[in-house]
């Protein structure tokens, strides 16, 4: 299994922006479709956005995420990003990255995640 190190979270006011990073090691992300996930308190982990290994195919979980978030991958840096703009309090969650679960398995150990808190 590879390892993941998420960073970039923090406290932001509604309407603000954050850029999350996910540095991978042990496996090349270029071999996998990758995704960002989040888990809010009391809820199950859910997928936020996914991106194919080449970057050609991108999917977002909701209409709201699609028009405010951008998933980006830099295979040369072995790093995945999530640019979040016009943030809302309901975006508050712990954010994680991993391979896209639609592939049938996770190819990385889960990292510690990065906490995102949006105040109203």
N, C-alpha and C positions, 0 to 999 in steps of 0.2 A: 504494500500500500504506500501511496505517496502521502506527503504531509502538506497542510495548508496553514497559512498565517494571514488572518484577516486583520485589517486596520482601517483607520479613517473615520470611525464612528465618533459620536459626541452628542452634545446638547445643542440644539438649534431651534430658533423660533420658527413658527409657521411661516411659510413663504421662503424660507432659507434654502441653502444648498449644502450638500455634502458629497464627497467623492470617496467611495470605499475602494480599497485595494485588497487583493487576495494573491499573495505570493506562494507559488507552489514549489515543492521540492520532491525529489525522489522519482517523479514521473513527469514527462513532458505534457503540458496541457494541449499541445498541438495534436496529440493522439486522440483527444476526446471532445465531445460536445460538453460544454460547461454550463453552469447555472449558478444563480444566486438564490438563496432561500432565506426565509425569516421566520422567527417564532416569537409571537407576542405572548405576554403573560397569560397563562391559563388556556392557551391555544396550541394546536399542533403545528409543527413546522410545515411551511407551505412554500412552494416555488414562487419566485418573483419574476425571474426572467431567465431565458436560456439562449445560448449562442452555439452554433455548429462549429466544428473544429476549424473550418476555413473562415468563419465569420460571415458566410454568405446567407445563412438563415438565422433569424432572430425572432424570438417569441416572447411576449409579455403576458403575464397572468391576467391582468385586467385592463380595461380601457384607460383607467386613471393612471396606472403605472406606465402604460404604453406612451402616454403623452407627457409624462414628467420625468421618467427615468430612462437612462441609456446604458445598456450593457456593452462593454468593450473588452476585447482581448488583445494582448500583445504576446504572441507566441515566442518572440525572440527574448522577451524578458520573463517568460513563463509566469505571467501575471494577468489576472482578470480584474476588471474594474466595474463599478456601478456608479454612474453619475446620477445623483438625485437632485432634482430641482423642484421649486414650488412645493416644498414638503408640507405635509399635513400631520396633525397629531396621530391620526390612525396609522401613520408609517412607523410609529414607535415600536421597536422590536429588537431582538438580537438577530443580526444578519450573519449568514454563513455562505460559503461557497463550496462547491463540490462538482463532480461530474454530473451531467444531466441524468436523473434517475430513469428517464425513459429508455436509457441504454440498457436497463435491466439490473444494474448494480452500481455501487459507488466505488470508484477507483482510488479514492483518497480517504484517509482517516479524517474524521470531522475535527476541524480546528476549534479554537475557543470562541470564535465568533467576535463580532464587534458590535457594541451596544449603540443603538441610535435612539435618541429621545427628542421628540419634537414637542415643544411647548406652544400652547395656544395664546 
